[in-house]
Amino acid sequence: MSAPTPEELAGNALLATLSDSDRELLMPHMLVFDLKPHAVLQKAGGEVVDTWFPCGPAMAAFCVRLKDGPAVEVALVGREGAIGGIVSNGNVPAFATAQVMYGGRFLRIKTAALEQAKLDSLTLRHWFSRYSDCLLAQVFQTAACNATHTIAQRTAKWLLAAISRTHSAEFAITHEQLAEMLGVGRSFVTRVISKLREAGTIETRRGVFIVKDEQVLRDTACDCTTTIEDHFDTVLHGIYPLN
């Protein structure tokens, strides 16, 4: 781990848009980590002592584990956002577990240091509050999507979200992991993936998905991603990762 350079700080869109004075409040308290998939950033029930900013293609997910059930994904977070104290505003217990989905570079700041910086800068506090609104909108949209859209639509939406955040049409995830993220049985996801593979939309090999035709995915997906993109563009213009 090391302190971030200005270039590394710019790897997160939420931080890249800050004024020089606001970045200077944060930089002395930030450290750089290279994290692997499945690394836990916060655990449900634990105190939120850290805030993490994914950079570049790194990606994490908030997941809620149901009693006697799977850990269902409620939000993906890439370079457009953050995980931890930026949302919870203090060392309160975390409701959701957050873990790395796509490994890479993450910047970490202690929640206490972030809270002090927000007290020192009204613009910083307002900027992160606006991101909290966008993250909450994403959670709301996910709840509506899970209740109304088909597994095929939700699978295509998830794959598109992964592409936009990782800058790659190839990423590692198993059928079991994707099914758990969507909160459905593995057999349902396998049938959807088989149809997409037969149509030439994707290729798969053990634990890896390769998207070959992104437009077909967009035609298959629901409009939830567009809805979130539009909200981000209104509240935090230029932050959400678009292809």
N, C-alpha and C positions, 0 to 999 in steps of 0.2 A: 504494500500500500504506500501511497505517496500523495502529496498535495497536488491538486489539478493545475494544469496550465490553462491560460485563457482559451486555447484551442480545444482542450478537453472539456472545458465548461460549455463551450459552444456546441458540443455534441448533443446536448439536451436542449430542445427548442424552447422550453419554458424558461431556461436560464439564459439562453442566447439573446433573448429579446430584452433582458434587463438593462437598465442604465449602468454606466460604469460605477457610479457611487453605490448602487444596490449590490452589484456583483462584489465590490470590495468589502461589503459587510459580510458576505457569505464565504468568500474564498479562504480566509485564514482558518476556517473551521471545517473545511471539506477535505475528504480523503478519496482517493481513487481505488476501486477494487475491480478485479476481473473475476466474475462469478460464473459458475457453471450451471447448467440446467438443474432444476429441483432445489437449488439453494433456497433456504427459507429466509425471507426478509423480515417478516413479523409473524408471530403465531397467535391464533385466536386465544383470547384470555390473558395474553401477556401484555406488559406495559409497552407503549409505543415510545421507545427511547431514541429511535433513529428515523431519519427520512432519507429515502433513496431516490436518485434521479437516473433512470436508464439513459444511456447514450448510444447514438448510432443505431445499429440493428438490435440492441439488447431489448428484451421484452419480459415483462412479468405479468402475473395474473392474481387478482383477488379471488379467493375461493371460500365458500361457506360449506362446512361439512355438516350434513344432515344427520340426525340421530339414526344409527344403524343404516346409514346410507353413504353415497359417494360424496366427494368434495366437489361441489358444483361451482363452475366459474361464474362470477357476476360482473367482472370487468377486466379487460386487457389494458395494460399500460406500457407504452413505449416511450420514445424520445419526446413525445408531446406532454408528458406528465411526470408524476412522482408518486411514491408510496410512503405512507407513514405519517409523521407529525404534521405534514403540510395540510392534511385534511382533518386530523383529530384534534389539533390544537392542544397538545399536552400529553403527559404520560398516562393517559387514561387507558384502560384495557382495550386491546384490539378486538373488534367483533369478527373480522375475517382474517384468515391466514393469507399471506402474500408470498408467492414463490416465483423463482426465475423460470420462465418458459423457454427463452432463447438466450443462451449465454452471451456474455460480453462485458462491456465496461459499465460500471455503475459508480456514481458519486454519492458519498454518504456524508450527512451532517447530523450532528446530535440534535434531537428535538429541542432541547433547552437552548442551544445556540440559535436555532432557527427562530424560536419564539422571541428571543431578545432582538434579533435582526428585524423581525416584523414590528416590534415595538419602536425600534429606532427609525423605521422608514414606513410612512403611510402608503407610499406607492407600492412597496414590496408587499405589504399586507393586503392591499386591494388586488394586486395581480394574482397572488396565490388564492385569495378568496374567490376570484373569478374562475380559477382552475377547479376549485372545489365544487363550484356550481356545475361545471362541465362534467366532472367525474360523476356527480350525483345524477345528472341527466343520462349519462351512459348506463348507470345502474337501473334507473327507471325504465329506460328503453329495453334493456336486457330482460327485465321482468315481463314487460308487455310482449316482447318477442317470444320468450319461452312459453307464454300462455296461448299464443295465437298462431304462430308460424310452424310450418312443417319441419321435420328433421332435415330434409334435403335443403330447405332454405337456410336453416340455421348453420348447417355444415358449410355451405358455400359462403355464408357471411363470415364464419370464423376463419376460413382459409384466406379470404380477401383481407381480413383484418391483420392476419399474420404476414401476408405479403407486404402490405403497406408499411408495417412497422419494421420489418427485418430487411427491407430492400432486396429480398430474395424470393425466387419462386420455388426454392427448395429448402425444406426445414424438417427437423427431426421430431416426430411425434408418432406414437403407436395408435392403433385403432382403439385400444383400451383407454389410453389417455384422452383421446379426443372425445370418446363416449362419456367419460367421466366429466370432462369440461362442459359438455352439453347437458349432462344430467339424464342421459338415456342409456339403454342397454347396448352393449357392444354389437349385437346382431343387427340392430337398426342402422348403426353407423356403417357397418360392413356392407350392407345392402346398398346404401347411398354411394359409398366409395366405389363399389363394384360397377354401378351404373356410370359414374363419372369416368372410371377407367375404361370401360367398354366404349364410351363415346369419344375417347381420346382427349378428354379434358385434363386428366391428371395421369401421372404414372406413380407407382409405388414400389418401393423395395423395403426390406425389413427395417421398420422404424423410421422410414423417410417418405415424405410426400413431395412430389415434383409437379407443379402446376404447369400445364402445357398450353392451355387456352383460358386466359383470364376473362375474356369477354363472355364465354359460356358460363363461367362462375357468376359473373355479374347478372346475367340473364336469369340464373337459377335462384340467386339470393333474394331475400326480402329487401325492403327499402330502409331497414333500420340503420345501416351504416351511413347512408346518405343523410338520414335525419340527424344523426350525431355529428356528421361532418358539417352540416348547415349550422347546428347550434354552436359548435366550436368556432366556426367562422364568424358568427355574430358576436360571441363573447370574447374570444381570443383569436383574432384574425391571424391566419398564417401559421398557427401552431399545430393543428392536426395534420398527421402525415398523409399526404395524398400521393398517388402514383404519378 
